[in-house]
Amino acid sequence: MKIEAVDFFYLAMPEVTTAADGSQDALLVRVRGGGLEGWGECEASPLTSIAAFVCPMSHGVCRPVGDSVLGQKLDDVADIHRIAALVERDSMDLLQAAHTFSGVEMALWDLLGKLKGEPVWRLLGYRSSEPKVPYASMLFGDTPDETRDRARQVLERGFQAAKFGWAGYGAGSRNTDADHVRAAREGLGPDALLMVDAGQIWGNDLEAAASRLPDLEAAGATWLEEPFHASAYDAYSALSARSSRVRLAGGEGAHNVYMARHLIDYGGVGFVQIDCGRIGGILPAKQVADYAVARDVKYVNHTFTSHLALSASLQPYAGLSDHRICEYPAEPKSLAVEITREHLLPDANGQIKAPDSPGLGLSVNAIGLTKYLVDTEIKVGGRTIYATPSFT
Amino acid sequence: MKIEAVDFFYLAMPEVTTAADGSQDALLVRVRGGGLEGWGECEASPLTSIAAFVCPMSHGVCRPVGDSVLGQKLDDVADIHRIAALVERDSMDLLQAAHTFSGVEMALWDLLGKLKGEPVWRLLGYRSSEPKVPYASMLFGDTPDETRDRARQVLERGFQAAKFGWAGYGAGSRNTDADHVRAAREGLGPDALLMVDAGQIWGNDLEAAASRLPDLEAAGATWLEEPFHASAYDAYSALSARSSRVRLAGGEGAHNVYMARHLIDYGGVGFVQIDCGRIGGILPAKQVADYAVARDVKYVNHTFTSHLALSASLQPYAGLSDHRICEYPAEPKSLAVEITREHLLPDANGQIKAPDSPGLGLSVNAIGLTKYLVDTEIKVGGRTIYATPSFT
């Protein structure tokens, strides 16, 4: 088939706050061709990602992402490789391109899966979709008591794992942080997995991060996530060498395969966390998963938006039965919930799987999303190069 | 003073082609405060970089760059550090932010320099502005004869150094590449410095790159630039180990200090090339220059647009007398030439220097640029969040 149209839908909650909650807006991507449509989702800053798709060319290797996608042939997995290589080359100097293409690439997989009647994970070469243990991705409370209550609620909802982060963690005293981590463990009970996300708070300050390790170890934390700037491999490596039981996790900031590999090779992380909405989509994420297997590092998705993004983020490691932990948006805004008609709900064992149905296996609730549409228009040189499309 | 206004001017030539010529459009930034104004320039994709400044917030660490700049205090160098840290934190998930802030940051330095009556290089701690040897940055010709002619013309114009690249180099046979490199050397004569830019053409294909080394060594090339993807440190390192006289150069793709340091530490480059229009401006570039000095690597600017960008790109290593090579746009489009009233022209020794006058030391030819203005408007949710401002 030929890629006939790529449409971007900028959605947002009526109010967007400074909370570390990525489900407050979304950029849905619809790709149409051969009478079918596929859907994907870009991570963060809808307007900027739209601009990178429609912007006028600056020169030969700073072309809009759209130039590498529209009108292309899409009949097989090799076509996605080819289109991705085109984007990488022709948008080399357009920084946002990786984020923009991520959502488009997901939609290409969804479309190809529908064409072939196969789930994406099978097109990726996996023979089965293995169960994953979803962890509830939560913000710390304002007080340790609040953190404890949140952890209890997570347990009551049936989760066997939870991650707490942000909300001041790492910015105050070591003692306050320790109180929160201890409270989270108390709330979760002794058996559930506990992870902690520092959200890059220490920059490259090794000692600040290292000072938290004893309290994390005492609480039996599985990992400490993003202690440092996404590219501060030296600090990662040094902290990794000083930590015995708590492994480091990171990788969500990777916008190409190299960056994720570097965090493994130079940073010494034990868990590599990939956001398919940032790294360029499902294919580069699968390459990271392969690399993680080879390096004995665990692959984990990074997802805090819709179940469309969740399904996409499960595909790259769907068949890896030893890579079992999965980020699960536990407090999404209604917008993120309503993007798909179906949801990836935990089964009787509290586990989820990438769907068996074709493509990403979920249908988009297009008409129901109209109320979240942010009407957007971009005019350049007197010509409208982007206007919010219609769902129909 | 307080930063009162930040205005973006999208400029373009009437026709923009797929040539590897970055001077075909420009994004000028004007920052106003305290009755003064400073100017800077972002590298590539004006529309996308504007969007990253004005876009609605997605969440707490995906805020528009504007939120970290507008209304801020600017009285001293420490304020630029502080504002840069704000952008890094609050726009963590906005990929384009580094490119957008680069032009703003240059303008902040220009403004601060004017406030203090000092050139930027002095504010950076240098005591002198040392002469640099400009190299003409050229595209290879379509034929070796054309390449030879171009090299001769460069020599006749008084350049003592030239870099050739792109235009198919690396994409065809080794013999064709060798013919072009030999022709370039013939045209330049035996004494001028010759550099070759592969424009990432070999991805991470070590053997393809290594096969060109003998011909580059035979032609006495000073460096081979960007043989690989900007993040392919393994390939850089392996090629570096196999090259005796020709050093590797790279770094223009770095959008933070870490990436440039990694190319030195993990990639083994001999020359680190920084574009102040991408790495986040002058301050991070200065940090890379300091690091290069410590690691015995040569710092080089990456610039292929206006002399405003050229002045900005000279500041970070202005005081380093041992780091003498400087990229000089040799075939800029009229737009790039007309951005500044003054130009950094080679002196009797064929050398250039960062200006001694306050700020970046060049004045912007605002009214004269009106003919290049690309009328642009961005509307979100019924509100115009960007419209091309007036130069007056």
Interface residues (C-beta under 8 A of the other chain):
Chain A: Y10 A12 V16 T17 T18 A19 A20 D21 G22 Q24 D25 E43 A44 S45 P46 L47 T48 I50 A51 A52 V54 C55 P56 M57 S58 H59 G60 V61 C62 R63 E88 R89 M92 D93 L94 L95 Q96 A98 H99 W166 G199 Q200 H229 S231 A232 Y233 G253 H255 N256 Y258 M259 H262 Y266 R278 V374 D375 T376 E377 I378 K379 V380 G381 G382
Chain B: Y10 A12 V16 T17 T18 A19 A20 D21 G22 Q24 D25 E43 A44 S45 P46 L47 T48 I50 A51 A52 V54 C55 P56 M57 S58 H59 G60 V61 C62 R63 E88 R89 M92 D93 L94 L95 Q96 A98 H99 W166 G199 Q200 H229 S231 A232 Y233 G253 H255 N256 Y258 M259 H262 Y266 R278 V374 D375 T376 E377 I378 K379 V380 G381 G382
